[in-house]
């Protein structure tokens, strides 16, 4: 795990299993995030999600939560749900594709939570696939051309659901399910 942490601190991109599907993760580093977009052939207008180790870390990235947002976080986290909030002004635009909102997930997978707690910073995450193509459900599904462009991987059993996270937009008057 120390090698993974050092790689992330140096701007590396790591293949990591999540509580949903296999993902690519990196630090909040503009060069790393640009590499993620390039690896996936993903338009930079489409935001990525940020992974956090606690509700408190999530709250530090957003504007103050209302009662409904707090309720949604309480029932959804930790777990395979991404919640979209209005971002705090300190969150860099390169993290959110210049959007006024930020997608945040507090995962329920011990190795990933340990990494997040040890680093004590949010990480950017996205599914392993070329934009618009099927995502990797197993390590063996990861395309070689993607794997070769990363700086390492954690090979462990994926406990996940085999589906991407649910996404709920909490920036609207009522919670809006974007993906279920």
Secondary structure, DSSP 4 states (H G I P E B T S, - for coil): -HHHHHHHHTT--EEEE-SSSEEEEEES-HHHHHHHHHHHT--TTSPPEEE-SSHHHHHTTBSPP-HHHHHHHHHH-SSSEEEEEEBPTTS-HHHHTT-SEEEEE----HHHHHHHHHHTS-EEEEESS-TTSPPPSSGGGS-HHHHTTSS-B------S-SSPPEEEE-SSSS-EEEE-
